[in-house]
């Protein structure tokens, strides 16, 4: 083993756990696989049946979360001889783990997508729960029925009422974390529920799709992250901005008021509410 380590053929992952360098290099090209490899190494180091859960499971499954990539490993076990602990870059929690709440991804056991959503919704905020639930539904990794079933199986657990509120607000049409966060902010501020991903058209057919629309006010809401204006294979940033301007002009010609916001406004619910209420008032006054 010393010779293999000295030659660089193998590299250590944890105390007493090694992997071939060629395997580690290949896995490192995919952050989700690299995280799964760390979970596999931790399982061997601990010598017990643990399952990736919470933020780790969400990351390995490809679910979007409020916090992005996890900073530490989260593992779960139903072995009552183990106590909850936090050390060496990981968190171990003792919880119930029915067999149908488990699956395998990249060769390691993880909680199912539905169970992962419920766990994050129970332990975090309602907003965090809505973000991960929207992601699971949008990517078709879990269904609404599965979320409701797992929620029922977790009845009586800590935080389950909060998870229930998050699941009730989930929307598979949400296309980004920013849209999910914005929708929860609107709910908290008692903004009338909008329609989402609404197709707008004129006599020549549809020409736009709005993130949010309030038909009664003729108001359209657009949650614009900076990534929306990054150039791609088809258009430069300048062309994207130009097309957005033309699109907004056509919407104005049809009598719509467009409100745009980014992360700063979405994370300040009262500010978002003021901007929307002002738009509702302007639109109502114009209609009168």
N, C-alpha and C positions, 0 to 999 in steps of 0.2 A: 504493500500500500504506500509505503514511503517512497519507493521508486516511482510509482505511478504519479504521485503528487509532485515529486521532484521534476519529473519530465513534463508536467503539465497535462498529462493524459487524463487525469481526474482532478476535480476541484471539490473542496468541502462546501456543503450547504448548511449543515448543522453539526454539532458534536457527534462524531461517529457515523455521519451520513455523507456520502460522496456521490458524485455523478460524473460521467464522462464529459470532458470539456466539449466534445463535438455535439453532444446532446444539449448541453446547457446553451451553447452558442446558437443552435437551431431554435430552441425554445425562446431565447431572449428576443427574437425578432417579432414575437407576438406577446404583448404584455399580459393578456389573459392566460395564455399557456404558462408564462413565467410565474404568474401568481399561483396557478395550479401546481406547478412544480414545487414551490415553497410549501404549499399545503401538504404535498406528498412527503416532503422531507420532514416536516413537523410531525406528521403521523408516525413516521418511523422512529423519530427521536423520542416521542412520548410513549410509544409502544402500546397505544390504546386505540379503540375504535372511535375516532372523532370524525366529524363531518364539517365541511366548510359551510358557514352560515352567514347571515347578515350581510354586511358590506362585501365580504369576500365572496360569498355565493353570488351576489348580484353582479360583481365584477366578472367572475368566471362565466356566468350565464350571458353576459353582454347587456345587462340591464343598466339604464341610466339612473343616476342618483343625484341628489342635491350636492353631495360633497366630492364627487368625482372619484378617482382611483383611491382605494383604501390605503392608509398609512401603516396599518398593522394587520396581521392576519386575525380573522375571527373564526373560531371553531366551536362546535357544539358537541355535547355527548349526553347520552341518557344513562351513563354509568354512575350510579349514586355514590360510588366510592371516591369519585373525583369531585373536588370543590372548584367553585368559580375562582379564577385567578387571572392576573394580568402580569406578564413578564416576558422577557426575551423577544419583544416585538410581536406578541400575540395575546389574544384575549380568549379564554376558555370559559364557556358557560354550560351549566348543567340544565338541560331542558328535556321535555318529552319529544321523542323522535319516532313516530310511527313509520313502519317500512314504506308506506305509500307517500310519505313526505320526503323521501330521498330519491336521488337519481345520480348518475355518473356523468361527468363532463371532463374531457381530457384525461381520463383514467383515474380521477379522484372522486370520492363521494361528496355531493353537495346537497343542500336542501332544494327541493323542487322550486320552480319559479313561483308558484302560488304561495308556498310556505315562506319563501324568501320575502315576497311582498308583504305578507301579513306580519312577519317578524319585524321588518323595518318600520312598518306603519305602527306597530305596537310600541316600539322602543324609541322612535323619533318623534317628530312633529307631524301634524296632519299634512302639512305641505310636503314633507319628505315622503310620506306615504302615498300621496297623490302622484308625485313625480315618478316613483318607481312603479306604481300601479299602471299609470298611463303608458310607461315604457313597455311593460309586459304585455299589455293589451295591444298596443300599436305593432309590436314585433311578433305578435301571435305566439308568444312563448307560454302564455297562460290565457285562459278564457274567464269571462265574468263568472260563469258557473263554478269554475274551479276556485276562484277567489272566495266566493260565497260559501262553498263547501268547507274549505279550510278554515274560514272564519268561524263557522258553526262548530267545527271540531276543537277550536281553541276557546270555546265559550268558558268564561270564568277566569281566563288568564289575565295577568296584569296588562293593561293598555288595550284590551280588546275593543272597548267602546270607542277609543280614538281610531283604531284601525277600521272599525265599521264606518265611521264618518268619512275617512279617507277613501274607502272603496265606493261609498255612495257618490263621491265627487269625481271618480275616475272617468276618463273619456278617451276611448281608443283613437279619436281623431286628432288628438294633440300631437303636433309634429316636433316639438322640442321641449326641453326642460323649461325654457323661458315661458312658453305658452302655458305649461302646467302651473308654474309659479304664479303667473298672472291671473289665471282662473281662480286659484285659491284666494289670492288677494282680493279679487272682485267679490267672492263669496263672503269673505270676512267683513267687507265694507257694505254689504247689502246692495250691491249693484245688480240690477236685473240680469238674470242668466242670459248670456248671448248664445246665438247659434254659432257653431264652430266650423271652420273650413267651408265657407259659403262661396259657391260659384256665382259670379256676377256676369251678366251678359247684356247685350244690346240687340238691335235688329239683325246684326250680322253674326250673332252667336256669342258664347262666353269669351271674355277677354281677361278675367281676373279671378283670383280666389283669395278671399279674405280670411285672416285668422279668426276674427270675431265679427259678428254683425248683430246690431240691434235694429230690427226692421221697424219698430214703432217710432224710432227717432231718426231713421235713415243715417245711422252712424256706423262706421267701420273701424275696428281696432286692429292694429298691426303691432305684434311683438317682434321687434327687429333686433336680433343679436348682430354683432359685428361680422360674424361669419357669412351673413347674407350678402355682403358686398365684396367678398373675396372673389378674385377672378377664377374662372374655370377654363375648360377646354374650348368653350363656345364664345364666352364674352369676357371682355376686360372690365375692370372696376368702373371705368368711365361709361361703358356701354350699359352696365347694370344700373347705374344711377340714372342714366338717361331714360332707360326703359321704365324705371320706377316712376320718374317724373311724368312721363306720358300716360302711364297707367292711372296715376293719381288725377291727372287732368280729366281723363275720361270719366272717372268716378265722380268728380265734381260736377261735370256736365249732366250726370244722371241725378244730381241732387244729394249726393252722399257727402258727409263730413268725415274725413279720415283723421284718426288720432294714432300717432306712433309713439312707442316708448321702448326703452331698453331695460337693462338689468337694474339700474339705479332706481328707476320709477317702480318697477315690479316689486322690488324689495322694500318699498315704502308705500304700503297699501293706502294710507290716507291721501298721499300725493296722487296716486293713480286714480283714486275715487274723485278727487277734485277735478282732474283733467277730464275725466269721462262725464261728470255732471255738467261741466262747462260746455262740453260738446253737445250734450243732450239739450241744454238750454238754448244754445245757438241754433241748433237744428229745428227745435220747436218754434222759436221766434221767427225763423225764416219761413217755415211752413205756414204760420199764421199770416 
